């Protein structure tokens, strides 16, 4: 199983899936396809996990929690912006050619860190530990691709489109 140090998400229209390229362009690269069902479930779980584990949100009155979460998200995007880079098309093509369908995904809270593990149908996989800001960035990158794929309901799409307008449409990795 590979150690996750960077990730790039790209919507594959032909597959109608999202490619998760782990450590693209490196010898320890691995990639998998995320289906619509798995991706939307993952987005819901990450959002819920971030809300439930935020000490700031938990200390905030319920009517203001959405604003606090939006503030935390904006702060995370600013803090991780310098670590974003473009992934060359040839690297993504290589990742696409070797990608396997994701079989399972696990996301576990470990205090201020989050452990993520992906396993493919063919036995490959990747695991890593992300800080809260890194998980926020991964969430945003995945939401951007879901928006491109038009997988969201109208209400969810409006929220995601507002966030996506602030991001570049080029594939990036974190």
N, C-alpha and C positions, 0 to 999 in steps of 0.2 A: 504494500500500500504506500502510495506517494505522500510526501508531506506537502500540504498546501501552503505555498508562499505567495502565489498570485493567481488571479482568476479573471477570465474574460467571458462575458456572456454575449452570444450572438444569436438572433432569431434566424432559423433556417426555414424559409418559406416553403421550399420543396418538401421538407420533412414535417413541416408545421410543428416544430419543436425548437427548443432553445438549447444551443450548444453551450456547455460549461467547459471551457478550456482551462485546465489547471496547469499552472507553470508553463504556459505556451512558449515554444521556442527553446526550451531547456531539455537536457537529457532525461530529466525526471518528469517530463510532460505526460499528462493523462487527460482524456476528455470523455464526456458523456453527454447523452441527449436527455433533456428534461421534458417530459410530456406536459401538456396543458394542466391535467389534473394534479400532478405532482407539484408543478410550479405554483399554481394558485393556492394549494394547500400550504406549501412552504412559505409563501408571502404572508398568509394569514397567521401562521405559527410564529414567524419571526416578528411580525408587528405586535402580536399578543405578548410574546416573550419579552420584547423590549419594553413594552408598557408595564408589564408586571414586575420587572426587575429594576426599574428605574427608581432609585431612592428619592430623587427630586419629584417625580410624578406621584409617588406614594404619599409624599408630604403635602401635596397640592389638593385643594378642594376639587371635587369631582367635576364641576362645570368648567374648570380651567385646565384640566389635564390634557385636553387636545392641543391647547396652545403651548403647554410646556413640552409636549412630545414634538411639536413642530419646531420649537426652539432648539431642543436637543438635536433634532435631525439637521437643522441648518448649521449648527455648530460642528457637528460631525462632518458635514460636507466640506466646510471651510478647513477643518483640521486635516482632512485626508486629501484635499485637492492636489497638493504638491506630489503625492505619490501616484497619481494617475498618469498613464502613458498610453500611447496608441500601439495596438498590436498589428503588425504587418499582415496583409492579406495572405501571403504565402504561408505564414505560420498558422493562420486560422484554417487555411485549406488542408494543411497537414493534420491539424487537430480534428477536422471534420472527417477525414478519411479513416481515422483510427477510433473514432468515438463509439462507445457502446451505450446501450440503453441503461439508464440508472435503475437499479433494483431497489435500493433503500437509501434513505437519508436520515441522519440523526443529528439533532441540534440539542446540546445540553448546556445549561447555565452552570458556570463554575465561578460564582461571585461576580467579579467585574470582567471575567473572560467567558467566552462561549466556545465550546468544542463542536466542530462540525465534521461529519464523516459521511462520505458518499461511497457507495459500492455499486459496481456495474454487474450486469447479467453474466459477463464473461469472467468475473472474478477480479477485475481491476478495481482500483479505488484510490481515494485520497482522503486525508484527514488533516485537520489543523486546528489551531486555537486562534481566535480573533478577539481583540479588544472590542468594547462596545462601539467605538467609533468605526472600526473596521466592519463590524456587522451591519451598522447603519449604511455604510458605503455599498456593501454587497447587496443589501436590500434595495437601495436606489438603482444600482446597475441592473438588477433583475427586473425591477418595476419598469425601467426604461424599455427593456426588450419585450416585456409583456404588453406594453402600450403599443410598440411597433407591430406586434403580432395581432393586436386588436382582440385580445382574449378577455378583456374586462367588461363587466356590466356597465351600464351608463353612469351610475353614481361613482363607482370605483374609477372609471375611465377619466372622469372630469378631474378628480383629485390627482391621479397619476399624470395626466397631461400637463397640469400646472407644474408639477415637479419636473417633468421631462423637458419642458420648455427651457429650463435653466441649465440643462445638460447638453453636451455635444452629442450629435448622432453617430459619431465615429466610434468603432469598437475600442474599448479601453480595458485595461486590467488594473487591478489593485493588488 
